[in-house]
Amino acid sequence: MSDRLKVFGIVALLGFMAGIVAQVTIVYVVPWLIAVLPLLGGLTTFMVSGLAGAILTVAFVSVWAYLTSNRESR
C-alpha cells in the first residue's frame, strides 16, 4: 500500500473517531453542562459540537503527526 493511501486512511480514521467523540459529547456532556452552567443555554448545540469536533480533530492530527514524524529530527 502506498504511503499516500496510508495517510488518507489514517486521516479518515481520525475524522471518524472525532465524529464519535463529538456525538458522545453532544449527547452526554452538553446537557450536563447546560444543567450545571445555565449561561450556556444560549449556545446552540451545533456550535458546541462543532467546537468539540474541531478541537478533537486538531488533537488527533497533532498526535498522529508527532507519532509519525522523523525520529532523527528529535
ABEGO torsion letter per residue (X at the ends): XBAAAAAAAAAAAAAAAAAAAAAAAAAAAAAAAAAABAAAAABBAAAAAAAAAAAAAAAAAAAAAAAABBAAAX
